[in-house]
């Protein structure tokens, strides 16, 4: 069986005419339908599915429910769709499996509608467009589910510039890096730009992996999951001192300190919607009949708390800080020492502002604070901005001020359109001993 799952704002269909000689009998409740906030499942039943009908139905049902919970869909439409496979099952077999799949989903408490098999139908769909709104699944006869994410449409390319301390823009491409005069005096900036264009993945393990073990600071925990570490006494002391320092930095800019849970229920609509946008990199489990997720940042509890808070616009901006134990199910091959983990502590500051102007003022304040912090570390670093080009064009002087504050030219990626929840962000990046870039901090607006 092959299925294509589309999370849609709306979906409608209407039967037109027979597509095969002996289609499924048509009833009035299946002749047409209109649905809002729905997961539409296009289904092709294949020949091999007949070999293990029960296993196919069970696996397909579980896979569909899993996606519905991830995206927060309350209703499901099963839509027979022959165009996902060239190895289709006979109509009688396909109808039987589709009916059983509908019954399985309904038996699990799901609100489900199945459109009729063997008819040409007109349909309209409005896809939501978030990262998990288009997914495909291949469910084979043994009951095993092979996951495959639908590739998004090819994005428009970004432009790249270097903004120097005099406010002059220098366009840059992969082929022009070596010839750009401005970066010849900034070898780290040149190295970072080259890594941006080439991927820059180092071929050797970072030196810190050997050091953290030899100095008895941190080590892998074999009884836990990949990317989870044990901290020995010296390592635990250093970690605690860094956490206390982060606390002092936050309090130094008048941020209020909060603490929120590390796990949340997926039947909360806003939690489910936010989790669905994290590209299946979250830890999920079930306890006491509840489906739960471990937070991958401090946003869940923070936004829940702030949505219940009562304050006046006169009190803005409000700054909130949390030292957030967080969990991300990164691919095991991407977990490298302390650079990328599945369990980590994130010092997170959120600033709630009255409007865009106040937001830009807050951004500048945090930028100045983090610049002083980065300079105090005595580590050479690169300033890199990612910004929607229209926002950059409207606020060039603001960016010139930020570059002047940093005291070094900045690499800027100009995005043709807004692709994320932020319109601008910057990172302080350093290059490690094996040529890999790593982020010291980031600020997003």
GICOR-V107371 format. One record per helix or strand. SS is the DSSP state (alpha for helix, beta for strand). FROM is the first residue (numbers start at 1). LEN is the number of residues. If there is no record, write none. Layout:
# GICOR-V107371
ss:SS from:FROM len:LEN
ss:SS from:FROM len:LEN
This chain:
# GICOR-V107371
ss:beta from:2 len:17
ss:beta from:32 len:13
ss:beta from:46 len:1
ss:alpha from:47 len:25
ss:beta from:75 len:6
ss:alpha from:82 len:3
ss:beta from:88 len:1
ss:alpha from:91 len:17
ss:beta from:111 len:4
ss:beta from:119 len:9
ss:beta from:134 len:6
ss:beta from:145 len:5
ss:beta from:159 len:5
ss:beta from:169 len:3
ss:alpha from:174 len:6
ss:alpha from:181 len:3
ss:alpha from:187 len:12
ss:alpha from:207 len:8
ss:beta from:218 len:3
ss:beta from:229 len:3
ss:alpha from:233 len:20
ss:beta from:256 len:2
ss:beta from:263 len:3
ss:alpha from:269 len:8
ss:beta from:284 len:4
ss:beta from:290 len:5
ss:alpha from:299 len:9
ss:alpha from:313 len:3
ss:beta from:318 len:10
ss:alpha from:332 len:3
ss:beta from:336 len:1
ss:beta from:340 len:1
ss:beta from:343 len:10
ss:alpha from:356 len:21
ss:beta from:382 len:7
ss:alpha from:389 len:6
ss:alpha from:396 len:11
ss:beta from:410 len:6
ss:beta from:424 len:8
ss:beta from:437 len:8
